[in-house]
Amino acid sequence: MCRNIVPLNNLEPAATDEECHDAALQFVRKISGSTAPSRANQDVFDRAVEEIAAATRRLLDELVTPAAPKNREAEAAKRRARSAERYEAIRVYQQEKRAARSAP
């Protein structure tokens, strides 16, 4: 769905209610196609965020896994490294594209 959605399960320390809310907000924004709903849709938008945040919290609280909890800092470092690689690949591609256009 989105590259910036972060898995919240099996983290140490556990995901907070704020993280669940932020994930729900991201999800509702993506589905609705709107980052800021109109006044006419604000109530239904907010209600959807709250319901999804509550469902997310229940899901995370009830999931079980035999795996050891993941270290938040290590996982964040992995995400930053993947992002850097992705953006470097884009930069190189754009540079090659510019060079090809300017070549005789």
Secondary structure as UniProt FT lines:
FT   TURN            3..4
FT   TURN            9..10
FT   STRAND          11..12
FT   HELIX           17..32
FT   TURN            39..41
FT   HELIX           42..62
FT   STRAND          70..71
FT   HELIX           72..102
//
